Amino acid sequence: MKDTSQLRQKKMLADHFGRLARTEETGEKSVYTFVPGNLTELILSFDLLPVLPEINALQSGMRGKSREYIAVAERLGHSEDVCTYVKSDIGMMKSGNVGPTGERLPAPSLLLLSYTGCFTFLKWFELLKEEYHCPIVMLHVPYQGDGKITESMRTYVVEQLRRKVIPLMEEVSGRAYDEDRLKEALALSAKAEDDLVWVLESAKNRPSPIDAYFGGVYYIGPMFSAFRGTQGAVDYYQSLRSEIEQRVRERRGPLTPDGELENERYRVVVEGPPNWTSFREFWKMFADEGAVVVASTYTKVGGVYDTGFRHDPEHPLETLADYCMGCYTNLSLPQRVSMLARYVTDYGADGFLINSVKSCNSFSAGQLHILREVENRVGRPGGFIESDLVDPRYFSASNIKNRLESYFQMIEQKRSGGASA
Amino acid sequence: MSWDAFRSPSELAARAEELYRDYRLPAVREWKKTSSGPAVGYMPIYVPRELLHSQGALPVGILGGGDDLEIIRGDAFYQSYICHIPRSTIELGLNGSFDCLDGMLFPAICDVIRNLSGIWRMQFPGKLVRYLDVPQDFDRDLGGAFYRRELEELSRELVAHGGKPYDKEALRRSIATFNENRALVRDLYALRQAEPWRVPTSELYCVLRASLVVPVQESTVLLRRYRLLAGSASDRSPMDQARVVFTGAFCEQPPLGLIKTLERAGCYIVEDDFLQVHRFLRHDIPTDGDPLENLVVAFLEDAIASPTRYIDRDEKGRDLLERVAASGAEGVLFGAPSFCDPALLDQPMVVKALEREGVPWTAFKYSENGGQFQVIREQAGTFADSIKLWSEV
């Protein structure tokens, strides 16, 4: 039985992909862009429809299609060493570009490369540019190497928006930039962001009413994809919040693949994206042990809101710039370490786990260092498992299960004082 | 080091190899005895060395370790599916080899090098550590304005770490000094293209790599001496080798043994991506006008089509085709480090361009610490033979 919010999200997605499938009849135009640093409010203000290749890739992983798509890309000369999101996307495109709902995705009217927190994005869109003969524009979002957003960085992003991105959107859409419309959308974003943060922070309760990783990826869906800045997203997050409020009142645990978790035995924080090809199996490995993920960094990849940032309608372009620069993978390693340490403490976690995925250097390079640093700061055990985003060849269920079991045993041992004996 | 004392190019190259393989950076330590400025390491590809030099800093090219460096602690920082250069670099940082460096610059090459900058910051507090976020927008008033502000910030950080204040005239002089150095590199590449038997890449590589760990004035003496000795070597004569471009090796460097293997397998490397900082800018940087702006414009408008740059206007692979034509190469070797995103993600696009023009190519991967080249030797030998066979037809 699905919750009202789940049904609502399902309908939102079905409607969106339905609109995408009908663009040839309706004349609507689509923009291919990325989740981190997405400019959804701006895109929608021009009545353009976002398409997010990473979402398509992860959906291909969940639908069991990515193995075949990756094989197609590798036959075309793509290395086995590189990002499997890219290869899954290329393979999907070469196989007819059928999206997650089984309907064909339209070719883009515009490629909007938001180069935020991931070098591979540059190459990904260079590859797409070779396939599609449509306008392309790039938004270079500077990295927070010094752990802060400077006025210089903000100016650079705002000026690119003003002088490159917006004029091209005007050209492609045939509409003039409407700042009032953008402001209205940004105000709706902020409302939805309030509720999303409330939902994610509800995991501070004991028992946690949510799983902030496996369940969290569903909660971030509307916010990170095509709906931020819409009334639909506001309604979704209000509905979700009401459901979670009720769970808190009733002291109920989170939903898992096998129903509600009744006995919360371990509270952990997770760093890194999930594996999508065996998502349910992966989740069950936690749930079977009574482990709940109370906070995760992956649910910040499309925007970090729990440190106070909200889209600000009074400064529309500046707020978009700050949003882009603040996404999780655009943070420096010291910032990431601080965030994880804070999560472990604030959410009363027993420890933290890193799921290191082979595909994503932006996440993975440095995670072993993060592991040691966070352990040193919080004095609680860290665990390390390895898998991949959408390449099933890199998901070894028995290895991961063994590691997780050992990790939870370690927590037990610490609780009983065994570690200090 | 008295480079002028050498009488043969191979002896000079052997000394250069010895110098660059000494990871404790003896020339930097020597420099610090008489200089008060900071020594600042930089990761491969490109940094504005002229600015550092003008403020009394010594730029030092850090290109990881090689096949002779045992990795003890570096592997604890990186998973098996991440390239090798960050683990050897952190190894050298932790084992004290780089204690003579007052700072490190990490240019925007890829996410691995970007994240290494964060590790460095945590491991070596108090040192100058900067991620050099070069623009991917190449318009002067957008990316250019941003880059100028980045350089101004770098300049201030240099001062905070013992460098001299920014001085326009000093920067002009430094630009001229590096222009002279780059011109010598271009000249050596031209000589190798014209008469590759005179300038074996395995020698040139050592000379160019040693050039990155000595002061620029010494590098200029070294390059000039090698040019003279190689250009006049009477004991070197042409062989029946295939002329190839070696591309993909712009960050993590191949072991020297691999370069020698390719040469022994029948290839003259007449164009390459090694040690790109030497040739990242195609021409001299002007010394008149605003020198800081000249650095910015050179980066925006005169840089090579490195895989680390977003190619927004040109066709992918066009630059490589031009290099093939200009160097008279008969084929292309793609030699990319394992797990190198910029090189490996580029490869399918560039291969497409080569195939469209009928340029033969082959591909392999390497690691900077690799020691077994038999398979690559056979592959490169077959490739060279096939080129020679085709050219006879």
Interface residues (C-beta under 8 A of the other chain):
Chain A: L76 G77 H78 S79 D81 V82 C83 V86 L113 Y115 C118 F119 T120 L122 K123 W124 E126 L127 E130 I136 M138 H140 P142 Y143 G145 D146 S152 M153 T155 Y156 E159 Q160 R163 K164 S332 L333 P334 R336 V337 S356 K358 N361 S362 S364 A365 G366 Q367 L368 H369 E373 E386
Chain B: A76 F77 Y78 Q79 Y81 I82 P86 F106 A108 C110 D111 V112 R114 N115 L116 S117 G118 I119 R121 M122 R130 Y131 D133 P135 Q136 D137 D141 L142 G143 A145 F146 R149 E150 E153 Y310 I311 D312 K316 A336 S338 F339 C340 D341 P342 L344 L345 D346 Q347 P348 M349 V351 K352 K365
